[in-house]
Amino acid sequence: MIYLDYAASTPMCDEALNMYNTLNKEMFGNASSLHDAGGHAAYALDFSRQRIADLIGGQKEGVYFTTGGTESNMLAVQSILNGLTQHKKHWIMSALEHHSMYNLAALLERQGYELTIVQPDKEGRITRDNLLPYLREDTGLVSVQHANSETGLIQDLATLSPLLRDRGIFLHSDAVQTFGNIPIDVAALGVDAISISSHKVYGPKGVGAVYLRPGTPWRPVYPETLHENGFRPGTVNVPGIAAFVAAAEMMTKQMELHQERYARLRQYFFTKIQERSIPLRLAAPENNKIERLSHILGCFFHGYEGQYVMLECNRSGVCISTGSACSAGHHEPSPALQALGASGREALQFIRISFGKTTTTGDLDVLVDILTDLTSRQERSLSR
């Protein structure tokens, strides 16, 4: 099997597996228990909290562990909104957000919050000019994804945060795709909260974290919650968290090496696509004005629906996707793709290819052969 869907999930690395197995055997106590076994687990949890804070340039007190990116998004946004004064009932998110944010928006609407969805400019950027007309006296929070999971487009959060800070508006960012892939410094970005996930960085599934800048007002979604300083309920998964940290440290150390290799693989793939005249084009065209994650290639394959292309690749032992795994089964145009100007038909022709640590040019050659065959079938069909 050739796996090219690393933006959806990654296998656990040896560092994470070893840490997970060791702690499950030797440090399995409940971190809230007062005996020695609980104390050992609490120490491991405290150490993990500090390490995550170090990796993002934050403070240990601002790290809260969760079950993953979706829960991190939901708890971060809702907790901050809960902590604001009663008249701050308006919040903003970009049209490029992950499916989990759209689910959250529906819930918050029922709770009396008003949402404004801001569209990007023609290059896919959320800019100060995009945002400024929608800021109001009752705006409490803005959420802008650090990098889109379908196109890899990276938003310049550092240019947005001063605009919001001057108006007393808090900034949250879904950094699930960027954490471990590009440097994140919460102070330099000026964000008040970020969401991150373990299984995108070769850690275990079911683990993630929220960073809330100390001093940011928040109130728990679940009242009287005792775990994670009241942020979420449930016994803390210490072995999973420690494995997450081990994976994140490994990825951070190798970050530059990986990004250079992904850029070479990206160039190799598109060179092959051009040589074979395959009707594949990027959903967000290359532009030097906006950064993107090199390992995510969101494309339209002209003439075929993305689900058909994905299934044909799967039949040949190659795993790609048609977008975010969290929206699988929803055969509707992606709001993010439509925000970038794609028609409904184009959006349904979307496929996503994403590289990982072990991806090779040989893997891409196999994929290119499959896409070449699909192109030939299409040409034969049209010539009849």
SEKE-924660 format. One record per residue (C-alpha): residue in three letters; z, y negated, x negated. Coordinates in steps of 0.05 Angstrom, whole numbers, padded with zeros to 5 digits, always signed. Layout:
N
ALAZYX...
***
This chain:
384
MET+00000+00000+00000ILE-00017-00070-00024TYR+00033-00120+00003LEU+00009-00192+00010ASP+00059-00220+00060TYR+00115-00245+00016ALA+00123-00308+00057ALA+00148-00263+00113SER+00195-00221+00072THR+00206-00193+00002PRO+00233-00127-00025MET+00302-00129-00056CYS+00300-00138-00131ASP+00340-00094-00178GLU+00390-00150-00191ALA+00406-00155-00116LEU+00407-00080-00105ASN+00455-00069-00162MET+00501-00124-00139TYR+00499-00100-00067ASN+00516-00028-00086THR+00571-00048-00134LEU+00607-00094-00085ASN+00601-00045-00027LYS+00636+00006-00070GLU+00686-00037-00107MET+00697-00101-00067PHE+00690-00079+00006GLY+00752-00113+00033ASN+00751-00165+00088ALA+00752-00233+00054SER+00801-00258+00107SER+00852-00203+00094LEU+00915-00222+00055HIS+00921-00159+00013ASP+00890-00150-00056ALA+00826-00119-00031GLY+00816-00180+00014GLY+00833-00226-00044HIS+00780-00194-00089ALA+00728-00203-00035ALA+00750-00275-00023TYR+00742-00289-00098ALA+00671-00260-00097LEU+00655-00303-00036ASP+00682-00366-00068PHE+00643-00352-00132SER+00579-00341-00091ARG+00590-00406-00054GLN+00595-00443-00120ARG+00533-00410-00148ILE+00490-00429-00088ALA+00516-00500-00093ASP+00498-00502-00166LEU+00427-00478-00152ILE+00414-00535-00104GLY+00454-00590-00138GLY+00506-00592-00083GLN+00581-00582-00075LYS+00614-00516-00061GLU+00650-00544+00001GLY+00583-00556+00034VAL+00558-00483+00032TYR+00565-00440+00094PHE+00537-00370+00095THR+00497-00344+00155THR+00454-00285+00176GLY+00388-00317+00155GLY+00340-00375+00163THR+00335-00375+00238GLU+00411-00378+00248SER+00416-00429+00192ASN+00367-00475+00228MET+00400-00467+00295LEU+00472-00476+00271ALA+00456-00534+00224VAL+00420-00576+00275GLN+00465-00560+00333SER+00530-00569+00293ILE+00508-00638+00268LEU+00487-00660+00338ASN+00553-00635+00365GLY+00590-00678+00313LEU+00554-00743+00331THR+00579-00795+00380GLN+00561-00784+00453HIS+00505-00837+00455LYS+00467-00802+00398LYS+00428-00755+00443HIS+00359-00764+00413TRP+00333-00723+00355ILE+00266-00715+00321MET+00230-00657+00288SER+00161-00651+00258ALA+00105-00612+00293LEU+00102-00567+00231GLU+00169-00533+00241HIS+00184-00458+00242HIS+00184-00422+00309SER+00260-00420+00309MET+00263-00495+00315TYR+00220-00495+00377ASN+00267-00443+00407LEU+00326-00488+00390ALA+00292-00548+00421ALA+00287-00513+00488LEU+00362-00497+00485LEU+00382-00567+00466GLU+00340-00597+00522ARG+00381-00557+00572GLN+00443-00587+00539GLY+00419-00658+00551TYR+00388-00675+00484GLU+00321-00710+00481LEU+00270-00689+00429THR+00211-00725+00399ILE+00160-00683+00361VAL+00126-00724+00306GLN+00055-00706+00285PRO+00033-00707+00212ASP-00021-00752+00185LYS-00092-00724+00175GLU-00070-00695+00107GLY-00011-00658+00136ARG+00043-00705+00113ILE+00103-00731+00151THR+00109-00802+00124ARG+00153-00863+00135ASP+00097-00893+00177ASN+00094-00830+00220LEU+00168-00830+00231LEU+00187-00904+00238PRO+00158-00917+00309TYR+00201-00860+00338LEU+00268-00880+00308ARG+00315-00907+00362GLU+00386-00932+00369ASP+00406-00865+00398THR+00370-00823+00345GLY+00421-00780+00310LEU+00381-00729+00270VAL+00312-00717+00240SER+00290-00647+00219VAL+00230-00639+00173GLN+00212-00572+00142HIS+00209-00576+00066ALA+00147-00531+00063ASN+00108-00501+00120SER+00109-00426+00123GLU+00036-00421+00146THR+00002-00469+00099GLY+00051-00480+00043LEU+00047-00556+00050ILE+00108-00590+00018GLN+00137-00652+00050ASP+00163-00710+00006LEU+00233-00713+00035ALA+00257-00762-00018THR+00213-00816+00011LEU+00239-00804+00082SER+00314-00800+00069PRO+00326-00874+00051LEU+00292-00896+00115LEU+00340-00852+00156ARG+00402-00866+00115ASP+00395-00941+00125ARG+00397-00928+00201GLY+00454-00878+00201ILE+00408-00820+00219PHE+00419-00752+00187LEU+00364-00710+00155HIS+00360-00634+00160SER+00307-00593+00126ASP+00286-00520+00133ALA+00280-00501+00059VAL+00271-00426+00071GLN+00202-00423+00038THR+00218-00470-00020PHE+00286-00444-00042GLY+00276-00402-00104ASN+00203-00422-00109ILE+00208-00496-00129PRO+00267-00537-00153ILE+00313-00563-00098ASP+00363-00618-00112VAL+00396-00640-00047ALA+00421-00705-00078ALA+00352-00725-00104LEU+00320-00706-00038GLY+00372-00745+00001VAL+00380-00690+00053ASP+00445-00681+00093ALA+00432-00608+00110ILE+00385-00552+00089SER+00373-00481+00112ILE+00358-00424+00064SER+00348-00349+00069SER+00360-00288+00025HIS+00302-00242+00043LYS+00250-00294+00020VAL+00278-00291-00051TYR+00283-00215-00061GLY+00353-00211-00031PRO+00378-00170+00028LYS+00358-00185+00100GLY+00412-00212+00146VAL+00439-00264+00097GLY+00426-00338+00091ALA+00462-00404+00083VAL+00468-00475+00107TYR+00485-00533+00062LEU+00519-00590+00097ARG+00532-00650+00052PRO+00608-00661+00051GLY+00622-00720+00096THR+00567-00703+00145PRO+00599-00700+00214TRP+00593-00633+00250ARG+00628-00594+00304PRO+00622-00518+00311VAL+00574-00487+00360TYR+00626-00434+00375PRO+00694-00467+00389GLU+00756-00439+00355THR+00714-00402+00303LEU+00754-00382+00242HIS+00703-00355+00193GLU+00664-00398+00144ASN+00712-00456+00155GLY+00696-00454+00228PHE+00620-00457+00220ARG+00604-00388+00248PRO+00641-00327+00275GLY+00642-00257+00248THR+00667-00220+00186VAL+00632-00248+00125ASN+00582-00202+00091VAL+00608-00209+00020PRO+00565-00155-00013GLY+00502-00183+00020ILE+00520-00254+00000ALA+00533-00234-00073ALA+00466-00197-00073PHE+00433-00259-00045VAL+00462-00300-00102ALA+00439-00249-00154ALA+00368-00252-00126ALA+00368-00328-00122GLU+00391-00335-00193MET+00336-00288-00217MET+00283-00326-00179THR+00308-00393-00203LYS+00307-00371-00276GLN+00235-00346-00269MET+00211-00401-00222GLU+00164-00437-00269LEU+00133-00371-00294HIS+00121-00348-00222GLN+00089-00413-00200GLU+00041-00414-00259ARG+00020-00343-00243TYR+00012-00357-00169ALA-00033-00416-00185ARG-00078-00371-00227LEU-00080-00318-00173ARG-00098-00371-00121GLN-00155-00397-00164TYR-00180-00326-00177PHE-00180-00309-00103PHE-00219-00370-00081THR-00269-00360-00138LYS-00282-00290-00112ILE-00288-00315-00040GLN-00340-00366-00061GLU-00379-00315-00102ARG-00383-00268-00042SER-00398-00324+00008ILE-00341-00303+00052PRO-00331-00353+00110LEU-00258-00366+00094ARG-00229-00436+00089LEU-00160-00465+00080ALA-00125-00488+00142ALA-00100-00548+00102PRO-00154-00565+00051GLU-00134-00576-00022ASN-00113-00648-00034ASN-00082-00676-00097LYS-00041-00725-00056ILE+00003-00671-00026GLU+00038-00613-00061ARG+00037-00542-00034LEU+00067-00475-00051SER+00015-00438-00092HIS+00034-00369-00066ILE+00018-00384+00007LEU-00055-00385+00029GLY-00064-00402+00102CYS-00138-00393+00121PHE-00187-00390+00178PHE-00236-00331+00176HIS-00296-00356+00215GLY-00322-00307+00267TYR-00260-00262+00273GLU-00193-00269+00306GLY-00137-00266+00256GLN-00104-00206+00289TYR-00168-00165+00282VAL-00173-00183+00208MET-00100-00165+00197LEU-00109-00097+00231GLU-00172-00082+00191CYS-00135-00099+00127ASN-00077-00055+00149ARG-00124+00004+00161SER-00145-00003+00088GLY-00073-00006+00063VAL-00067-00082+00054CYS-00012-00122+00088ILE-00028-00194+00107SER-00005-00234+00167THR-00030-00280+00222GLY+00026-00329+00211SER+00102-00332+00215ALA+00132-00263+00226CYS+00183-00294+00275SER+00126-00311+00323ALA+00091-00244+00318GLY+00072-00219+00387HIS+00060-00290+00413HIS-00015-00292+00413GLU-00019-00367+00422PRO-00045-00422+00376SER+00008-00444+00325PRO+00036-00514+00339ALA+00034-00527+00264LEU-00040-00509+00259GLN-00057-00551+00320ALA-00019-00609+00289LEU-00065-00604+00229GLY-00125-00612+00274ALA-00145-00540+00286SER-00176-00524+00353GLY-00147-00468+00395ARG-00204-00422+00374GLU-00194-00439+00300ALA-00120-00427+00305LEU-00132-00357+00331GLN-00176-00344+00270PHE-00118-00357+00224ILE-00094-00308+00171ARG-00040-00317+00119ILE-00041-00286+00050SER+00021-00295+00007PHE+00034-00271-00064GLY+00096-00242-00096LYS+00124-00223-00164THR+00082-00160-00170THR+00016-00185-00140THR-00044-00173-00187THR-00117-00193-00189GLY-00132-00120-00173ASP-00094-00127-00108LEU-00136-00188-00091ASP-00200-00151-00109VAL-00184-00099-00056LEU-00172-00153-00004VAL-00236-00189-00023ASP-00275-00123-00014ILE-00246-00116+00056LEU-00264-00188+00074THR-00334-00177+00044ASP-00344-00116+00089LEU-00322-00156+00150THR-00371-00212+00131SER-00428-00161+00124ARG-00412-00132+00192GLN-00414-00201+00222GLU-00481-00217+00190ARG-00512-00151+00214SER-00487-00165+00284LEU-00518-00235+00284SER-00585-00210+00258ARG-00595-00161+00315
***
